[in-house]
Amino acid sequence: VVRHPSSRPSASSSRHTRLHIIIEDMANELEAHRAHWTKQGQGHVFQWADQLNDAEKAQLLQCIQLCDPVEVNRVFKAVSESPMSPLLGKNKVQPFPDVTKISESKAEERAKWEDAGYKLIAEGKVALLLLAGGQATRLGAVFPKGMYDIGLPSHRSLFQIQAERCVKLQQLATARTGKAGAVIPWYVMTSPATRAQTEAFLREKDYFGLKAENVFIFDQGLFPAVTPEGKIIMESKSKIALSPNGNGGLYSALHTSGALADMQKRGVEFISQYCVDNVLIRPADPLFAGFMHDNGLDCAAKVVGKAYPEEPVGVLCLIGRNPGVVEYSEIDAESRSSRDSATGELIYNYAHICINSFSLPFLQEIATKHLKDLPFHIARKKIPCANEQGETTAPASENGWKLEMFIFDAFEYSQKMGALEVRRNEEFSPLKNASGHPKDSPETCLADHCRLHVQYVQRAGGIVEGGDAALVEVSPLLSYAGEGLEAVVKGKTYTAPTEIK
């Protein structure tokens, strides 16, 4: 059949027809969702739907596709019935018994763990998992926290410090084992708010020496905010108030993103997890990997001793017979201050600092069998919301709940969990607060980082003018954690500010 040219539809006419079909399909889909959501008691989400233009309808549909009203109602019912701590209930809280102290371990034991860890790394059996969903808004910035510069002489960002430590560790694993080409795949969990900037930043910086094919970036999930009555909060006429579902959303995100499948394909056996804001982190610490491997653990945590009884940190405990973490406020005041008569330490002493390690089968089991069992927790917040006219307003007081999961709530499903108590001044200094704050600020992080690096230089026979307070940085490409510096610094004197590289 030969069609006469004049009978062919124009390109613009075809595009118009396709657009009309898309808009019509979108309207039909919205109506189908409206019936389901109304049945679940969340029909108010559609109260302005008939007033929306096509772009706004598309935004509403996108929000709706990210939410399941049945699941929202299930979670709200669960947290309403147990608003304080879903895991506590009638379970008795007891001190966690299986803690190994680095300060009391023997040198040969540490060397054995480290050797085992380097072997695992060289064989490609250790992966690195970074939680990097947070923005630096509390620090006065509008970019992902991993891009923050705490003021080191090199002006390295947190991302650069961590990536270059990983690069150095790969080199050390090859040197220690003689096995060439050691690779530590880096899995980076972002949020929708940080994904694009994180990807662009790492790509622009060529992943700081890591290979692009070994960096896997994925998003954590979102969950709608609700009123104390369980109604989903609308941020505007066309937008549901969504926020990240907490660091416990990691388990689902690993599965749905394909990260677990990628780990399986690579032959990864152990996954070392940490948070982006810890400036002293030892990513993929070989000693920690070896400790976990040699003790046959499927889950392990690094902990530090509490600085004082009321320090506002979660404490690793037994809840009933299972490992878990409880807030200091959930332990009664008398128990919180109780000390061991033999050691003088607090009985509830082990602060969980969100440095964990998991076996791959453990993560797979959580992701496929226990997601519905992980509890949500309430964070009462001032949540921007739509008024009666659908205009976004900022509430003067707390008006809703953000519902979050915590990474440590999966600990109870561990078959064998252990903890390693590390030195706070060597491995934990989080960046939480804005400049000028007396705790966990850029200034305290910079001081902690430089103090440790001055000690590295001094132990290796170098001299630093100004001592511990000097602004001195050892490049992570030169030393992962203070090793191998003698040939570079012994007998030399350094004047701050300086980077040793």
Salt bridges, closest charged atoms under 4 A:
GLU24 OE1 - HIS20 NE2 3.48
GLU29 OE2 - HIS33 NE2 3.53
GLU31 OE2 - ARG34 NH2 2.99
ASP50 OD1 - ARG34 NH2 3.26
GLU71 OE2 - ARG74 NH2 2.79
GLU71 OE1 - LYS372 NZ 2.85
GLU81 OE2 - LYS77 NZ 2.75
GLU114 OE1 - ARG176 NH1 3.64
ASP115 OD1 - ARG176 NH2 2.77
GLU123 OE2 - LYS119 NZ 2.69
GLU123 OE1 - LYS125 NZ 3.27
ASP149 OD2 - HIS155 ND1 2.80
GLU164 OE1 - ARG156 NE 2.68
GLU199 OE2 - ARG195 NE 3.12
ASP219 OD1 - ARG195 NH1 3.45
GLU235 OE2 - LYS239 NZ 3.64
ASP262 OD1 - LYS265 NZ 3.93
ASP262 OD2 - ARG266 NE 2.85
GLU269 OE2 - LYS125 NZ 3.69
ASP277 OD2 - LYS145 NZ 3.62
ASP277 OD2 - LYS432 NZ 2.74
ASP285 OD2 - LYS302 NZ 2.75
ASP294 OD2 - LYS112 NZ 3.04
ASP294 OD1 - HIS293 ND1 3.00
GLU311 OE2 - ARG424 NH1 3.03
GLU345 OE2 - LYS101 NZ 3.00
GLU365 OE2 - HIS370 NE2 3.28
ASP373 OD2 - HIS370 ND1 3.07
ASP409 OD2 - HIS377 NE2 2.53
GLU421 OE1 - LYS101 NZ 2.76
GLU426 OE1 - ARG282 NH2 3.70
GLU426 OE1 - ARG423 NH1 3.90
GLU426 OE2 - ARG459 NH2 3.65
GLU427 OE2 - ARG282 NH1 3.81
GLU427 OE1 - LYS302 NZ 2.52
ASP448 OD1 - ARG451 NH1 2.88
GLU473 OE2 - ARG156 NH1 2.85
GLU499 OE2 - ARG156 NH1 2.79
